[in-house]
Amino acid sequence: MEDSKSALSAAFIKFIKETDFNEALNREKEVILSFLHTFPDHLPVCSGVLAHQYENIFYYSDSRNEYEICAYGECFSLEETGERRFGAEDAERIRRAESKLDYLSEIMVRNWTECCSEFLPLLVGGIKFNTGEEREWKDYKTAKWFLPEAVIFKTNQAPSGSTVSKILFNFRVQNRDDIKELVQKVNSITGKSFNFERDEKYPVKKLKEEPIDEKKEKSEWRDLVDRGIRLIKDKEIDKVVFSRIVRYRIEEEFSFNQLVRKIRLFKSGFNAEGCNGYIYQENDSIFWGCSPEKLFSVKGLRLETEAVAGSISRGNNEDEEQRNETELLSSKKNLNEHNYVIDYIVNTLKEFSAKISFIKTPRIKKTAKVQHLWTPITAELKSNDEEDKKTIPIFRLIYSLFPTPAVCGHPREKAFNAISENERIERGLFTGIVGWFNFHSANISVSIRGGLQKKNELTIYAGCGIVEDSDPENEYEETLLKMKNILSIINYEN
C-alpha cells in the first residue's frame, strides 16, 4: 500500500513538471489540473474516512455491474436554478451549460486522453424533476453537474478482464504557489482512501412510519387519480404520472458507507437485475436508491436507452409469478402506457440518429417486488465531422429525453403542468435524473425507487402512470409495492 501511495505521489509530481501547466496559467486566469492514476492494488471505491471530509459525495454503480464510482468534493460545477421548463427556457439552459462545458475543456490540463475516457466519470450530479418551496430539497440545486476533487472508481473492462482501480484528481489552480499544497492534498486524499470501514454487520435500524390518517390518504389519492382521468377523458392529456410519499423516523441515520454496502448487497441479488445504484449527498441530505430505468448511456456514437412502464407484482411462488407475467404482457392498460414511452423516445431520438433499433414485443424486467414491461432501445448517433466538435450532445440529449412519459406523462409539457398543479408533494430529485458524463460517454439514470434521508428522517417516493381506464385502488397498491421495493434495499419492510 505504501509503495502504491509513493508511486502515485511521484507520478503526480512528474505530471506537474512535464505538463504545459505554466503556459496554460499564463493564457488563462485559472486552470484545472486533471490527473488520472491506475492502482496495481485494489483501491476501495468508498472510504468512510474520506467521506467525512466532504459535504458533497456521489456514488454510482451501473446496471451491468461493469463499474462503480465514488466522487468526493467539488472543484467546478455547472448549475441551474429556477423551475420553468421546456421551449425557450430549456434552449437557454442548454446554451449556458454547453458554454460552461466548453470553458472547462479549454482550461483543463490533463494526463488522460479520449482513448481512456469511456469509463471516466468526469462530471457527476443530477437534475430535479421540479422545484417547489424547497423545504425538503433545499440542499440540491435545480440542476447540478460537478467536477469532483477526487473520484475513485473500479472497472472490469480491462483487456485482461480483471478489475482495475483508478483515482482521478481534479484541482482548480489560480496560482503557481498552489502546487506544493496540491502535492500534500494528493498524499492526504490517497492515504485516507485506503482507510475504509470494514464490512461489519450492523444491526437493522428501526424505522417508524409517521402517523397518517390512512382513510384520508386513500381518499386524497382517489381524488388525485380521478382528476387525472378527467383530464384524459377531456382530451387534454393522454397519460399522467402521479406520486405519493411515506415518511419514516430512523433511530439512527445511515452513513454514506452503510448505504453503499446495502445497495451493493441489493444489486448482488437476482431480484435487482438491470438496476443502477445511486447515492447523492449534499450537506445534510442523502438521496439514494436503485433505479430500474436508464435515461440513456453513450459510448462513442452508440446510445442505449429503454422504455420501462407498466407494472405488476411479483408472485409468491413460481406459478403465481408466471401468471402475473402473462397478465402484464397481455394487459391493454399497461401496454398502452408502455407504448407511449416507446413512441416518445423513438420520435425524440430521430433528431439525433437515423438508425434506431428496438424489439416490437416488450420483455419483462424484474425487481424485488415488481415486474415491469421493458423495451431496450439503441441508436447510432449522427457523427459530427468538425474536428473540434466531437463531443456528444449531452445537454441536448438530456433535455430532449427528460422527463419521459414513464415518469411524467404525455404530451410531456401538459402532463408536467398537470403534475405541478395537482400533486401535493415536492418531487425534487425523485423522477429526476442522476449519473455521470465526460466529453465522449455518459450514463444517466431516472432517479426512481429511492428515498431522501435528512438526519433521522427518511422520505420514500413512488408513483404510477394514470390512463383512462386506471383504477385508483389498484394504482394505490402499485405505489405500496414500489415502496416495499425501496425498503427492501435497507433490509426493512413495514
Secondary structure by P-SEA (a helix, b strand, c coil): caaaaaaaaaaaaaaaaacaaaaaaaaccbbbbbbbbbbccccccccaaaaaaccbbbbbbcccccccccccccccccccccccccaaaaaaaaaaaaaaaaaaaaacccccccccccccccccccccccccccccccccccbbbbbccccccccccccccccccbbbbbbbbccccaaaaaaaaaaaaaaaaacccccccccbbbbbccccaaaaaaaaaaaaaaaaaaaaaaccccbbbbbcbbbbbbcccccaaaaaaaaaaaaacccccbbbbbbbbcccbbbbbccccccccccccbbbbbbbcbbbbbbccaaaaaaaaaaaaacaaaaaaaaaaaaaaaaaacccccbbbbbcbbbbbbccccccbbbbbbbbccccccccccccaaaaaaaaccccccccccaaaaaaaaaaaccccccccccbbbbcccccccccccccccccccccbbbbbbbbbbcccccaaaaaaaaaaaaaaaaaaacccc
